[in-house]
Each structure stands twice: as structure tokens, then as C-alpha cells.
Amino acid sequence: MSGLTNAERRAQQQFSGGILVAIGGLMIFLCGSCTAYFLGSALQQLYRAHLTVPPEPSYRVGLAQTVAIVSIVVGGLPTTLGVVLLAIGVRTLRRARAPDRPSAPTEAGR
């Protein structure tokens, strides 16, 4: 055993779970909003390119497509990591707050 009491172990789990939730939430908020901004601007540029007459030059359409793909890859991976950290943190917090289950009586304890 590690020598920690149940209360100390729960406090440690609550602290680490809270840290994971905070880091995951910040990653989702910051990376997700940046990704949404760049992806939205690329999609808006693609939409405008199809509405204009005469059509937009092909380099603008290609640039918008590249920005959309890069924003999904570069921004989507840290956002996904933030979701995973948030989920692990919430799970850790729920385990720390769950009541202890009584242990089953042993043969010698009867």
C-alpha cells in the first residue's frame, strides 16, 4: 500500500481530476475557438468564391481549401486532446466523490 488514508487518496484524486478538467476545458475553449474561427473564415471564402461572377481565381479557392484542411488538422488534434483530458478529469472526480463500498466479510471475520 502507499500509506495514504482514504481521505488523503480522495483529496489527491479530486485535485488531479480538477487539474485535468481545468486544462482540458482551456484547451477546448482556446484551441476550439481558434479552429472554429479559421475554419469559418475558410468556408466563408469558399462560399463567396462560388457566388461571384466571374468566378474567383483558382488560387484563392485553393488557399481557402488549404486553410480549412490545416485548421482541422492543426486545431482539431489539440481540441480532441482537450476533450479527452476533460473526460478523464470528470471520471476521476466522480470516482473521488463516490462513497466507499463496504468490503465483503471474510471467512475469518464471521
ZIUR-V314054 format. One record per run of one state. SS is the DSSP state (2 for helix, 1 for strand, 0 for the rest). FROM is the first residue (numbers start at 0). TO is the last residue. If there is no record, write none. Layout:
((SS;FROM;TO) (SS;FROM;TO))
//
This chain:
((0;0;4) (2;5;50) (0;51;56) (2;57;96) (0;97;109))
//
